[in-house]
Amino acid sequence: VQLVESGGGLVQPGGSLRLSCAASGFTFSGYAVSWYRQAPGKEREWVARITSAGVFRNYADSVKGRFTISRDNAKNTVYLQMNNLKPDDTAVYYCNVPGPDYWGKGTLVTVSS
């Protein structure tokens, strides 16, 4: 089982990034997927969740209206489109499959001028 995040990097405030989470080793299309993040010195926090078929999506209040979670089950991949990024969005972003509790190793997003 593998979850591999990518797409992180350095971006200026107001900018955009799209994160990807590529899954392998299990029946990806059968599970909901969440994104979490952990900022330096802070606890890990939940960011967004998408159901197995992509019908329902939920977001933390801190990212609602700016982030969009989506998935392509044919590619075994979940995405997190992040717009209007703020310095407070700086964190390591992790992909999670809640049922079996699979985690990726994360990708770092830094929002700074």
Summary of the structure (lengths in Angstrom):
residues: 113
radius of gyration: 13.1
end to end distance: 37.1
largest distance: 40.6
contacts: 332
relative contact order: 0.33
helix: 5%
strand: 50%
